[in-house]
Amino acid sequence: MTDIFKIPLSPLSTPLGRIGAAPSRLMSVREWWYEMDEPVAMLEDPQEAFRADERTLLRVCLDNGIAYRAATTQRPAAFPAWLFREVYRVL
């Protein structure tokens, strides 16, 4: 029997593998949710959930001196990819 699916076996083929490859890469909360394939459609108010998560991450960054990209009128705040893993593990 021949495999019809060609799934790469590299760590870059998984979301956490991509984070591990570039842990300091900056991501917005929205990007994180979509990249991790979280069930955004199940949220009652996705925008409010994203804002709440952004506030949590911002507080962690400010309390711990972690560099992040502040929000502007054109771009949302972005945080290091490794920080999402740490914060969401606790929540």
GUVORO-247343 format. One line per field, with one value per residue (C-alpha): residue number from 1; residue in one letter; x, y, z. Coordinates in Angstrom, 2 decimals, decimal comma, m for minus. Example, Ala and Ser with C-alpha at 12.3 -4.5 7.8 and 13.67 -1.06 7.14 Angstrom:
BEGIN
seq	c(1 | 2)
type	c(A | S)
east	c(12,30 | 13,67)
north	c(m4,50 | m1,06)
up	c(7,80 | 7,14)
END
This chain:
BEGIN
seq	c(1 | 2 | 3 | 4 | 5 | 6 | 7 | 8 | 9 | 10 | 11 | 12 | 13 | 14 | 15 | 16 | 17 | 18 | 19 | 20 | 21 | 22 | 23 | 24 | 25 | 26 | 27 | 28 | 29 | 30 | 31 | 32 | 33 | 34 | 35 | 36 | 37 | 38 | 39 | 40 | 41 | 42 | 43 | 44 | 45 | 46 | 47 | 48 | 49 | 50 | 51 | 52 | 53 | 54 | 55 | 56 | 57 | 58 | 59 | 60 | 61 | 62 | 63 | 64 | 65 | 66 | 67 | 68 | 69 | 70 | 71 | 72 | 73 | 74 | 75 | 76 | 77 | 78 | 79 | 80 | 81 | 82 | 83 | 84 | 85 | 86 | 87 | 88 | 89 | 90 | 91)
type	c(M | T | D | I | F | K | I | P | L | S | P | L | S | T | P | L | G | R | I | G | A | A | P | S | R | L | M | S | V | R | E | W | W | Y | E | M | D | E | P | V | A | M | L | E | D | P | Q | E | A | F | R | A | D | E | R | T | L | L | R | V | C | L | D | N | G | I | A | Y | R | A | A | T | T | Q | R | P | A | A | F | P | A | W | L | F | R | E | V | Y | R | V | L)
east	c(0,00 | 1,32 | 1,08 | m1,07 | m0,17 | 3,25 | 3,58 | 6,94 | 8,55 | 10,48 | 9,68 | 8,63 | 5,53 | 3,87 | 2,84 | 4,99 | 7,87 | 7,64 | 7,66 | 10,71 | 12,48 | 11,90 | 10,93 | 11,55 | 9,30 | 6,63 | 3,01 | m0,28 | m2,89 | m5,01 | m2,06 | m1,44 | m5,04 | m5,11 | m1,64 | m2,41 | m5,68 | m7,71 | m11,52 | m12,04 | m15,51 | m16,60 | m15,84 | m18,86 | m16,89 | m13,50 | m12,39 | m13,01 | m11,20 | m8,23 | m8,23 | m8,37 | m5,47 | m3,52 | m4,02 | m2,78 | 0,31 | 1,01 | 0,84 | 3,26 | 5,68 | 5,58 | 5,92 | 8,87 | 10,71 | 9,94 | 10,30 | 7,19 | 5,88 | 3,37 | 0,11 | m0,22 | m3,20 | m2,19 | m0,90 | m1,90 | 0,55 | 2,82 | 4,62 | 7,41 | 6,07 | 7,61 | 5,61 | 2,28 | 3,37 | 4,28 | 1,17 | m1,36 | 0,13 | m0,71 | m4,22)
north	c(0,00 | 3,42 | 6,41 | 9,07 | 11,73 | 13,23 | 14,57 | 16,17 | 14,72 | 17,85 | 19,84 | 22,74 | 20,80 | 21,31 | 24,61 | 24,02 | 22,99 | 26,31 | 28,13 | 26,15 | 27,08 | 30,81 | 31,32 | 35,06 | 35,56 | 38,13 | 37,10 | 38,83 | 37,03 | 36,55 | 35,01 | 32,64 | 31,45 | 30,78 | 29,24 | 26,88 | 25,98 | 26,95 | 26,87 | 30,60 | 29,96 | 28,63 | 31,91 | 34,05 | 37,23 | 36,49 | 40,12 | 40,45 | 37,17 | 38,42 | 41,74 | 39,94 | 37,68 | 40,70 | 42,46 | 39,36 | 39,06 | 42,78 | 42,55 | 39,59 | 41,48 | 44,65 | 42,78 | 40,73 | 43,09 | 41,01 | 42,83 | 43,03 | 45,16 | 47,73 | 48,12 | 50,89 | 52,13 | 49,80 | 46,71 | 44,86 | 44,26 | 41,28 | 39,09 | 36,50 | 33,13 | 31,37 | 33,59 | 32,28 | 28,75 | 29,81 | 31,91 | 29,53 | 26,59 | 28,40 | 29,53)
up	c(0,00 | m0,91 | 1,40 | m0,21 | 2,33 | 2,44 | 5,97 | 6,68 | 9,77 | 10,63 | 13,78 | 11,56 | 10,51 | 13,90 | 15,52 | 18,60 | 16,38 | 14,56 | 17,91 | 18,99 | 15,78 | 16,38 | 20,04 | 19,95 | 16,90 | 17,71 | 17,34 | 18,03 | 20,10 | 16,99 | 15,13 | 18,04 | 18,15 | 14,42 | 14,21 | 17,08 | 15,35 | 18,43 | 18,08 | 17,49 | 16,08 | 19,46 | 21,24 | 22,02 | 21,30 | 19,71 | 19,71 | 23,47 | 24,10 | 22,08 | 23,98 | 27,35 | 26,38 | 25,12 | 28,47 | 30,30 | 28,12 | 28,40 | 32,21 | 32,21 | 29,95 | 32,03 | 35,34 | 34,11 | 31,77 | 28,67 | 25,36 | 23,17 | 20,30 | 21,48 | 19,62 | 17,06 | 15,11 | 12,28 | 14,12 | 17,28 | 20,10 | 19,53 | 22,03 | 21,84 | 20,74 | 23,76 | 26,11 | 24,80 | 25,66 | 29,19 | 29,84 | 28,33 | 30,22 | 33,47 | 32,49)
END
